[in-house]
Amino acid sequence: MKKIDFNNIDRTFWALFLALIVVAIIALFSASSTLVYMHHSALGPIGQQMFFIILGIAAAFGIQFLPTYWVRIGGYALLVVSTLLVFSTMIPGNPLVVTINGAARWVRIAGITFQPSELAKLSLIIVIADQLARIRTEADKQKYFYRTLIIAAVVMLPIMASNLSTAVLIGLIIFCLWILARIPWKYTLSVLGIAIVVLGLGYAIVEFGFVRPGRAMHGPFKRATTWVARIDRHFEHDDASKYVLTDENIQEVYSSVAIARGGTSPVGVLPGNSKERDYLPLAFADYIFAIIVEESGIIGAFGLIFIYLAILFRACNISSRYNDMPAMLMTMGLALMITCQALISMLVAVGLGPVTGQPLPLISRGGTSVLITSIYFGIMMAVSREQKELQNRVNETKEESLEDAPIVTLE
């Protein structure tokens, strides 16, 4: 059995990962007051999330020692399973599907509830990166562009039905991977243009055909009216209506209040002193960044932004040092997913974007999200470790060659 060498683990990734874990634990205790009240105990909701955090750390630790080709093979198997599960959420009356807040995004199997879209995001990045890494010639670029486009479209269609923001986020990451793989601009920009036109037409149809007339929408895309209403509310210019508290804007209003309280001091009101956590719905989930800003101020906000950006910079550093296209694309895809999702979640929390429902990676409460994000880190650490080991072997071979070379003397 091969001995594990701890000298090649990526300490920078571990430092960033553990820093987010610390923030997650502090935020968990600060933002879970409503859950504690509902359960009459902190042991249930907080203990459950702590269990997933510990499980995530264990998963990241174990995965970092896996060969990356195992990760790529596993990605294909996971893509098949996750795609079937995501499509199952579109089946009316499916007993496995759990609907929460009007969205059928969850599946319950053997008593475990999770979002198959999270598994699809992970597997899709691995598969798309592996496919694009096979490009060798100019002809291959066209071939693998269309292949990855078809794979992405098949997976994203059912995700779009229940979670448009996740589908758009996945599309953004795949677009970035196409650019990194040097797919010709005529292909990538064509897809981008078509996507913008389709989304624009879809918005117009739902806005003027259903939202304004007050008609209900049915079928797999029935949540489209919710998306359009959120966009309309975000760009609403009637300032007076922003001060009228309704069921639709309650999250935005209390999030703004929490951020305003945090802005009164560079360090906020300090952890444990949040007031808005008791009023902000799902403060422990999509809007947890507002509670972080309230309790840690601008210093805490920019500190957290720095950690997420550092993850992307670290991935760029690893990708630039080693000549391994599959590893580079996979690492960059995972890092981009974490960073972009975090930035979107933060922008929504501070009122710079419409409500999307995107959690803050590793920090927002949710077992599936924590585990999948931990797996992201484990895979990126595995790539870094493997590339470092390969580089060490190359250096050792060079040193041995120099030692075996004949010594030439001049007389």
Secondary structure, DSSP 8 states (H G I E B T S, - for coil): -----GGGS-HHHHHHHHHHHHHHHHHHHHH-HHHHHHHTSSHHHHHHHHHHHHHHHHHHHHHTTS-HHHHHHHHHHHHHHHHHHHHHTTSTT-TTEEEETTEEEEEEETTEEE-HHHHHHHHHHHHHHHHHTT--SHHHHHHHHHHHHHHHHHHHHHHHHH-HHHHHHHHHHHHHHHHHTT--HHHHHHHHHHHHHHHHHHHHHHIIIIITTT----STTTTHHHHHHHHHHHT---GGGGGS--TTTHHHHHHHHHHHHHTTSTTTT-TT--SGGGTSTTTTTTTHHHHHHHHHHHHHHHHHHHHHHHHHHHHHHHHHHS--HHHHHHHHHHHHHHHHHHHHHHHHHTTSS-------TTTSS-HHHHHHHHHHHHHHHHHHHHHHHHHHHHHHHHHHHHHHS------
